[in-house]
């Protein structure tokens, strides 16, 4: 209808509908939250931190991804005939695994709105010639409830493009840009922003068997991959979120 704005979004946290003139929002300011740790960001009990401060000399985080024991999908969007229950769930059951890296901001002192596309830039290496890296944006309540907001995945062989896949050299450092789709959420005062990093989210995303076999291969042979996420002065891994003033 005449006079109506072309975009309508639902803003979680405040739980309201809002009309907008554009998408992504022109007034949204991309902010980088850099990954930090002392090399022990594994699990919720680890030392992973998110902050706007650039990293200096820091120890990389490591985990082993086993295709025979993938990180299970726990909520999130549903596609087709789902074999899991979609929606928002407490992610702490997933964050208890050693193959999940957890990075969290301090509690916000006032409401902070994130609306638009979310991106995760990771500097990684692997013992495998191919593996996956996943990211999940989470809103953490003061009582610890860790609600999933949006998520994404990248198969390392497609780090340059889907048209020209390229296997990795084991141990070499690569930069990956992982799209975590879009969201609109107000992190209320007292809440924290979190990102989970891993290499599987199954069955929502197909497992990578880490062997380099093509997607059309009938091979069921799987190998474990020792995966590394770097966050130092020369490899500033970061979560990029659009804050709305």
Helices and strands as residue ranges (DSSP letters): E 7-11, E 16-20, E 28-36, E 49-51, E 61-65, G 67-69, G 91-93, E 101-104, E 112-126, E 132-140, E 146-155, G 156-158, E 174-187, E 192-198, E 225-230, E 238-244
